[in-house]
Amino acid sequence: MFHHVKDLQFNARVSRPDPRFANLLLEQFGGENGELAAAMQYFTQAFGAKVPHPDKYDMLMDIATEEFSHLEIVGATIQMLLKGVNGELKDAAEQSEIMVAMNGKAEKESVIHAALSANPQFPIITGGGPTPRNSQGVPWCASYINSNGDLTVDLRSNLASESRAKLVYEHLMKFTDDPYIHETLAFLMTREVTHYKMFEAALNSIQPNFPPGVLAADPRFLQNTYNLSAGTVRGPWNEGEIKGMGKDFVYVEDPIAQARKTEGQTKLPDDFSKELKATNKTDKQMSEIKSAEVKNAEPDGVAQWSTYNEKEK
């Protein structure tokens, strides 16, 4: 159940109209790294988490709802940045607020041109209001959402999503000198950092959480790293211990020779029989754990999403 409170989570303000920046800010309204995409991603992921991870369901719904509130902040800011464009500007004289903001150096036609040249669809199709399109006028698309049905995979996707959104806000700050907008963007940017740490903590609370899914990695192919370019640099990604796995990377200097010698890695010098047996055992254990995780949380009889008669604890 959603209940809309008309007061914003953060008091968005702008010093003066700025149709150009309003268009840029559309990136966080209807863009692939924007607030609508984040809200829909976490909202979608929450459904699959409710039975096996009810605590994570609660977290995802809370953050999704907050992202909707951030969408409202972005939309409100865009609308304030367009003050004068949709109303009195059509018949405005040079003393109108948007002309004063531009120091009287432009006529109303040039202001309209500035908004049109930034994104023609923005003021023409929508009348200047915020719309689920990005700054180039491309409509919002459900392909922006990552929801894979495995909570550990989804949480890793969310870490990347929050990182990208944080970076977009950081870049947006470079294109406005309005101190009030800087405050709003700083708030929104900081909340991305908070959400990142929440998702990180949630991921760490699920054990084991690596590798994603149910099946373990095949020990025959796990440790190899390949020299696939001239002058490959060595580092902790291709030498030393594989963090958290108790194994070391094996650097293959000549992968072409290795592929030929092993007939495409079908005839290895070591059959890894002991490791494969252990892996098969782990696979069966994880399958039972993951299956029981869901089955044990499902009630008998008629399924219902909410229990309205239970008192809140």
N, C-alpha and C positions, 0 to 999 in steps of 0.2 A: 504494500500500500504506500503510495506516495502522497505527501501533503505539501503543497507549495507554500512557502513563506516568501512574501514579496520583498522583504529586506535581503539584500545581497550578503553573501558570506564575507565579502570584502567590499568596502565602500568605493566603488569605481568612480573616478573623476577625470575630467579632461580640462585643460586650460583654454583650448581654442579648437575650432573645427579644423580637420585635416583629412580631406577625402582620400588623399594618396595613402596615408598610413592606415586609414580604415580598410582600404583594399588589402594591404599587406597583412593586416590582422585577421583577415578572413582565413589565412592559412591555419590559424588555431581554432577556427570555428568549423570549417568543413574540409580541412586538409587531412592528409593521411596520418599526420602526427598530432592532430588537434584534439580538442576536448570531446567532441562528439565520438570520434573513433575510440578514444580511451574509455568513455562511458559505456559504449556498446560492447567493447571487447570484454571488460570486466563483468558487465551484466550478463553477457552470454556465457562466459566461463563459469559463473556462479551456479548455474543449473546443475551441471555435472558434478559439482563439488558438494552439493547439499547432503547427499546420503553418506558418502564415505568420509567427508571432511566438513561437518556442519559448522565448525568454528571458522574454517576458511571461507565457507559460503557467506557467513556473516561479514567477514572482512571484505570480500569481493563486492558484496552488495553495498556496504558502507562507502567504499572507495568509488564505485560506479556512481552512486548518488552524489558524492562530492564532485565528481567530474561533470555531472550534469549542472551542478551549481556553478562550476567554473565556466561552462559553456554559456550560462546566463551572464556571467561577468563579462566575458569576451563580447557577447552580443550587445550588451548594454553599452560597452565602451565604443564599439563600432557605431552604434546609433548616435551616441553623443558626438563622435567625431564628424558625423554628417550633418550636424546642426546647421541649418541654413541651405543645405543643398536641395532638400526635398520641399521646402516651403517657400519662404519669402525670397529665396535666391532667384526664383523664376521671374520675379518682378522687382528685384532688389535694386536699390541705388547704391552708390559707393559707400554710404554710411552704414550699410548693414554689417552685422557682426562678423561675417566671414570676410568681408572686404577690409574691415578694420584689422582683423587678424593677419591679413596679407599686406598691411601697411598701405592700403589703397593703391597698390601698384598694378592691380589687375582688374579688368572689367569682369562682369559675371560670366561672359562667354568663355574667358580663359580659365575660370575656375571649373566650369562645366567640362571644358576640354581636358583639364587635368584629371578629373574623375573618370572621364571616358577613356582617355589614353591609358590609364592604369589597368582598367578592365572594363571594356564596353558593356559586357553583360550585367555588371554590377548595378549601375544606375538605370539602365534601360529596362531589363527584365524584372527586376525586383523593386524598382523605384528607389533604390539606395539602401534598403534595409538589409540586415545580415541574412544570409541564405546558406544552406549547406553546400557551398562550393568553396574551392580554394581560391587563392589570390589570382589564379589564371583563369578562373571561371569554370574549372572542371568540376562536375557534380561529385558530391560525396559518394563513395562506393563501399559496399560491404566487404570487398576484398581487402580493405584496410585492416579488417579484424583477424586476429590470430586466436583461434580457440580449437585446441586439439584433443580435448577429452581426457588428457592426462595432466593432472594438476601440476606436477613438477615441470612439465614442458610449458604449460601456460604461464606459470610463475616466472620462468626464465624469459619467455616472450615479453612479459610485463616489465621486467627489468630493462630490457632493450627499449620498450615503448616509452617508459619514463625518461630514459636517458636521451632519446631523440627529442621528446617534447621539451625537456629542459634546455637542450641546445637551441631549439627554435626560438624560445623566449629570449635566450641570451642574444641571439642574432637580431631579433626584433628591436631590442633596446638600442641598437646602433642607429636605427633609422628614425628616431624621434628624440627631441630634446625636451619634451613635455614632462616636468617633474612628477605630475600626478600619474601619468601613464607609466612612468618608470616604477612608481610605487606599486601599481597594479601588476605589472609584468613581474616585478621582483617577488610579489606574493605568490603569483601563479607558478613561477619558476621554482620557488622554494618548496611549494607543496609537491612538485614532481620529485624532489629529493626525498621528502618525507615518505611518499608512497614507495619510492625505490627501496628504502630501508625497511618498510613494512613488508613488502613482498620478499625481500631478502630474508627477513626473520621467519616469515611463514615457510619459505622453502627449506630453511635450515631445521625447522621443527618437524619436517617430514623425513623420517629415516627408515630405510635407506632411500635416498633420492637420486642416486646415480648408479648406473646409467639410466636415463629416462625409460619409461615403459616397464616391461616385465622381464624380457630376456637379457641375459648377461652377454657381454662381448665375447666373440670367438677368440680363444687364446692363441690360435694359430696366426692371427693377423693383427693382433692388438698392438704389439710393441714396435712394429716397424715404422720408421720415418724414412722418406725417400729423397735422395738428391735429384731433384727434377729440374734444376736450372743451373746455369754456370755460376760458380762462385757462391754456392749456398752458404749462408751464415749459420754457425752453430750457436745454440742457445738452449735455455731450459725447456723449449718446445720440441727439441729433437735430440737431446742428450740428457743423461742423468736419470733420476727417478721420475716415474709417472706419478704425480702427486696423488696420494691417497690410495694407491693401488698396489703398493709393495712390489712393483716391477720397474725395470729400467727400459728406456727407449733403446731400440736397436737401429743404428743408423746404417742404411743401405746406400753405399757410395755409388754403386752402379746398378740401378734398378732394371735396366734392360738385360744385363747379363743374368741377374737373379731370376727374372721372369722366364728367360730361355732355359736356364739350368733346372728350374723347378717345374717346367712346363706349365707356366701360368699359375704357380703356387699350388699345384695339385699334387706334387711329389716333393714334399719337404724333407729335409734331413732328419727332423724330429717329428714323430707322429703326434706328440702332445696328448697321448692317450690318458695320462693321469689328469692333466688339466681339463681335458674335454669331459671326463667323467665327473669331475668336481663341478664344472659348469652346468652340465645336465641336471645334477642334483640341485644346484642353486636355482635353475630355471623352474623346476617343479615346486620348490619351496616358495619362490616368489609368486608363482601362479596361484598357489593355494592361499597365500597371504592376501594378494590383491582381490581374489574372488571372495574370500571370506569377509574382507573389509567392507564390501558392498552388501553382500547377503546378510550379514549380521546386523547391519543398520536398517534394513528394510523391515517394516512391520508386517505381521501376518494379517490376512484378510484384506479388506478394502484399503487401497492406498489413498492417502490424502496428504496434501502438501502442508496444510496448516492445522493446528489443533487449537481451536478457538476457546475450548472449554478449560484449558489448563491455565492455572494461575501463573503469572510471571514470578520467577524466583529472584 
